[in-house]
Amino acid sequence: MGRHHTATALVELAVPAPRVSPESSAALRSAPFPVIPAPRQAPEAAPAPVVVPEPRGWRARRAAKADAAARRAQAVAVAHAQRRARQVALASLTD
């Protein structure tokens, strides 16, 4: 512990804590914070929605590729479900 720490400890010990009566602290605690009204705004002053521009260049190609892959995956899933339903229907006819 250096000189700085001992000086801080002496200052903290030298200052007495403020005395607060229980009645005043209860009154302080029970009083609510005052309500500060927000500034009034006209409805047309509301911020406009953020418009995101369409991607261009390589970002547009990347987005188009991702959309095409998603559509392809959906088509494959539908075809698989239809094929499976056909197989189940044929199997139930032969039983």
C-alpha atoms as an extended CHARMM CRD file, in Angstrom:
* protein
*
        95  EXT
         1         1  MET       CA              0.0000000000        0.0000000000        0.0000000000  PROA      1               0.0000000000
         2         2  GLY       CA              1.5920000000        3.2300000000       -1.1060000000  PROA      2               0.0000000000
         3         3  ARG       CA              1.2370000000        6.7440000000        0.1680000000  PROA      3               0.0000000000
         4         4  HSD       CA             -1.7690000000        7.4140000000       -2.0650000000  PROA      4               0.0000000000
         5         5  HSD       CA             -3.8290000000        4.6130000000       -0.5350000000  PROA      5               0.0000000000
         6         6  THR       CA             -3.1270000000        5.6110000000        3.0590000000  PROA      6               0.0000000000
         7         7  ALA       CA             -4.0220000000        9.2470000000        2.3480000000  PROA      7               0.0000000000
         8         8  THR       CA             -7.3380000000        8.1850000000        0.8230000000  PROA      8               0.0000000000
         9         9  ALA       CA             -8.1210000000        6.0050000000        3.8260000000  PROA      9               0.0000000000
        10        10  LEU       CA             -7.3900000000        8.8890000000        6.2180000000  PROA      10              0.0000000000
        11        11  VAL       CA             -9.6390000000       11.2780000000        4.2800000000  PROA      11              0.0000000000
        12        12  GLU       CA            -12.4900000000        8.7510000000        4.2400000000  PROA      12              0.0000000000
        13        13  LEU       CA            -12.2100000000        8.1990000000        7.9850000000  PROA      13              0.0000000000
        14        14  ALA       CA            -11.9980000000       11.9410000000        8.7780000000  PROA      14              0.0000000000
        15        15  VAL       CA            -15.3050000000       12.8670000000        7.0840000000  PROA      15              0.0000000000
        16        16  PRO       CA            -18.3340000000       11.8960000000        9.2000000000  PROA      16              0.0000000000
        17        17  ALA       CA            -21.3320000000       10.3940000000        7.4390000000  PROA      17              0.0000000000
        18        18  PRO       CA            -24.3510000000       12.7230000000        7.1740000000  PROA      18              0.0000000000
        19        19  ARG       CA            -27.0740000000       12.0070000000        9.7410000000  PROA      19              0.0000000000
        20        20  VAL       CA            -30.4900000000       11.3220000000        8.2590000000  PROA      20              0.0000000000
        21        21  SER       CA            -33.5580000000       10.9690000000       10.4430000000  PROA      21              0.0000000000
        22        22  PRO       CA            -35.7810000000        7.9440000000        9.6930000000  PROA      22              0.0000000000
        23        23  GLU       CA            -38.8220000000       10.1870000000        9.0860000000  PROA      23              0.0000000000
        24        24  SER       CA            -37.1450000000       12.2460000000        6.3750000000  PROA      24              0.0000000000
        25        25  SER       CA            -35.7210000000        9.1830000000        4.6190000000  PROA      25              0.0000000000
        26        26  ALA       CA            -39.1840000000        7.5590000000        4.5890000000  PROA      26              0.0000000000
        27        27  ALA       CA            -40.6840000000       10.7240000000        3.1330000000  PROA      27              0.0000000000
        28        28  LEU       CA            -38.0020000000       10.8150000000        0.4710000000  PROA      28              0.0000000000
        29        29  ARG       CA            -38.5430000000        7.1860000000       -0.4590000000  PROA      29              0.0000000000
        30        30  SER       CA            -42.3350000000        7.3970000000       -0.6980000000  PROA      30              0.0000000000
        31        31  ALA       CA            -42.3530000000       10.4800000000       -2.9440000000  PROA      31              0.0000000000
        32        32  PRO       CA            -42.5060000000        9.3720000000       -6.5920000000  PROA      32              0.0000000000
        33        33  PHE       CA            -40.3820000000       10.9390000000       -9.2900000000  PROA      33              0.0000000000
        34        34  PRO       CA            -42.1360000000       13.7950000000      -11.0770000000  PROA      34              0.0000000000
        35        35  VAL       CA            -43.5140000000       12.8570000000      -14.4800000000  PROA      35              0.0000000000
        36        36  ILE       CA            -41.8750000000       14.9360000000      -17.1760000000  PROA      36              0.0000000000
        37        37  PRO       CA            -44.0650000000       15.0120000000      -20.2870000000  PROA      37              0.0000000000
        38        38  ALA       CA            -42.4180000000       14.3050000000      -23.6040000000  PROA      38              0.0000000000
        39        39  PRO       CA            -42.4190000000       17.0850000000      -26.1830000000  PROA      39              0.0000000000
        40        40  ARG       CA            -45.5460000000       17.0330000000      -28.3250000000  PROA      40              0.0000000000
        41        41  GLN       CA            -45.1430000000       15.9090000000      -31.9270000000  PROA      41              0.0000000000
        42        42  ALA       CA            -47.5290000000       16.1780000000      -34.8120000000  PROA      42              0.0000000000
        43        43  PRO       CA            -48.4060000000       12.7900000000      -36.3580000000  PROA      43              0.0000000000
        44        44  GLU       CA            -46.9460000000       13.8530000000      -39.7050000000  PROA      44              0.0000000000
        45        45  ALA       CA            -43.6490000000       14.6030000000      -37.9500000000  PROA      45              0.0000000000
        46        46  ALA       CA            -43.1080000000       10.8800000000      -37.3440000000  PROA      46              0.0000000000
        47        47  PRO       CA            -39.9300000000        9.5960000000      -38.9880000000  PROA      47              0.0000000000
        48        48  ALA       CA            -40.3760000000        8.0830000000      -42.4230000000  PROA      48              0.0000000000
        49        49  PRO       CA            -39.7590000000        4.3480000000      -42.7450000000  PROA      49              0.0000000000
        50        50  VAL       CA            -36.2590000000        3.4460000000      -43.8400000000  PROA      50              0.0000000000
        51        51  VAL       CA            -36.1410000000        2.4170000000      -47.4890000000  PROA      51              0.0000000000
        52        52  VAL       CA            -33.4050000000       -0.0750000000      -48.3050000000  PROA      52              0.0000000000
        53        53  PRO       CA            -32.3280000000        0.2220000000      -51.9400000000  PROA      53              0.0000000000
        54        54  GLU       CA            -32.3130000000       -2.8790000000      -54.0880000000  PROA      54              0.0000000000
        55        55  PRO       CA            -28.8720000000       -4.4690000000      -54.3020000000  PROA      55              0.0000000000
        56        56  ARG       CA            -26.9200000000       -3.8890000000      -57.5050000000  PROA      56              0.0000000000
        57        57  GLY       CA            -23.9520000000       -5.5920000000      -59.0990000000  PROA      57              0.0000000000
        58        58  TRP       CA            -22.4450000000       -8.6560000000      -57.4330000000  PROA      58              0.0000000000
        59        59  ARG       CA            -24.8090000000       -8.3540000000      -54.4620000000  PROA      59              0.0000000000
        60        60  ALA       CA            -27.8130000000       -8.5740000000      -56.7820000000  PROA      60              0.0000000000
        61        61  ARG       CA            -26.3480000000      -11.6380000000      -58.5090000000  PROA      61              0.0000000000
        62        62  ARG       CA            -25.6480000000      -13.2510000000      -55.1430000000  PROA      62              0.0000000000
        63        63  ALA       CA            -29.2160000000      -12.5410000000      -53.9610000000  PROA      63              0.0000000000
        64        64  ALA       CA            -30.6480000000      -13.9050000000      -57.2170000000  PROA      64              0.0000000000
        65        65  LYS       CA            -28.5470000000      -17.0640000000      -56.8470000000  PROA      65              0.0000000000
        66        66  ALA       CA            -29.7600000000      -17.5560000000      -53.2860000000  PROA      66              0.0000000000
        67        67  ASP       CA            -33.3970000000      -17.0730000000      -54.3580000000  PROA      67              0.0000000000
        68        68  ALA       CA            -32.9770000000      -19.5480000000      -57.2130000000  PROA      68              0.0000000000
        69        69  ALA       CA            -31.3920000000      -22.1060000000      -54.8800000000  PROA      69              0.0000000000
        70        70  ALA       CA            -34.2570000000      -21.7240000000      -52.4040000000  PROA      70              0.0000000000
        71        71  ARG       CA            -36.8460000000      -22.1630000000      -55.1740000000  PROA      71              0.0000000000
        72        72  ARG       CA            -34.9750000000      -25.2030000000      -56.4870000000  PROA      72              0.0000000000
        73        73  ALA       CA            -34.8560000000      -26.7690000000      -53.0190000000  PROA      73              0.0000000000
        74        74  GLN       CA            -38.5870000000      -26.1450000000      -52.5660000000  PROA      74              0.0000000000
        75        75  ALA       CA            -39.3500000000      -27.7480000000      -55.9400000000  PROA      75              0.0000000000
        76        76  VAL       CA            -37.2130000000      -30.7930000000      -55.0840000000  PROA      76              0.0000000000
        77        77  ALA       CA            -38.9700000000      -31.1610000000      -51.7240000000  PROA      77              0.0000000000
        78        78  VAL       CA            -42.4170000000      -30.9380000000      -53.3550000000  PROA      78              0.0000000000
        79        79  ALA       CA            -41.4650000000      -33.4540000000      -56.0510000000  PROA      79              0.0000000000
        80        80  HSD       CA            -40.1200000000      -35.8370000000      -53.4210000000  PROA      80              0.0000000000
        81        81  ALA       CA            -43.3170000000      -35.5320000000      -51.3550000000  PROA      81              0.0000000000
        82        82  GLN       CA            -45.4790000000      -36.1640000000      -54.4320000000  PROA      82              0.0000000000
        83        83  ARG       CA            -43.3870000000      -39.1860000000      -55.4340000000  PROA      83              0.0000000000
        84        84  ARG       CA            -43.5770000000      -40.5810000000      -51.8960000000  PROA      84              0.0000000000
        85        85  ALA       CA            -47.3570000000      -40.0510000000      -51.7880000000  PROA      85              0.0000000000
        86        86  ARG       CA            -47.6800000000      -41.8820000000      -55.1130000000  PROA      86              0.0000000000
        87        87  GLN       CA            -45.5970000000      -44.7860000000      -53.7800000000  PROA      87              0.0000000000
        88        88  VAL       CA            -47.7050000000      -45.0010000000      -50.6220000000  PROA      88              0.0000000000
        89        89  ALA       CA            -50.9190000000      -44.9270000000      -52.6880000000  PROA      89              0.0000000000
        90        90  LEU       CA            -49.6460000000      -47.6990000000      -54.9860000000  PROA      90              0.0000000000
        91        91  ALA       CA            -48.5200000000      -49.7830000000      -52.0190000000  PROA      91              0.0000000000
        92        92  SER       CA            -51.9270000000      -49.4730000000      -50.3860000000  PROA      92              0.0000000000
        93        93  LEU       CA            -53.6390000000      -50.6080000000      -53.6240000000  PROA      93              0.0000000000
        94        94  THR       CA            -51.5580000000      -53.7640000000      -53.8850000000  PROA      94              0.0000000000
        95        95  ASP       CA            -52.2260000000      -54.8530000000      -50.2920000000  PROA      95              0.0000000000
